[in-house]
Amino acid sequence: MHESEYIKIFTGSFVIAKLIVSRLEEIGISPVIKDEAESGRLAGFGPSIPGIQELYVHEDELDKAAPIVEEVRSSMSA
């Protein structure tokens, strides 16, 4: 099995994912966004769970990305 160099840092709502992506891009990190529902829609299938996205970053960027994800999550739950 092939080992990925990308690590999942977030799974959740589209809105929070977009906020995290924006914050990551401010520090020069371009995360990979995986949206199963959108992929299914484009392929002609029904959505699995609409509005849920996964964010991945390269393993070299994890130390910079993880605190941002935690900060956004904390601010959303406050």
Order of alpha helices (4+ residues) and beta strands (2+ residues): beta-alpha-beta-alpha-beta-alpha
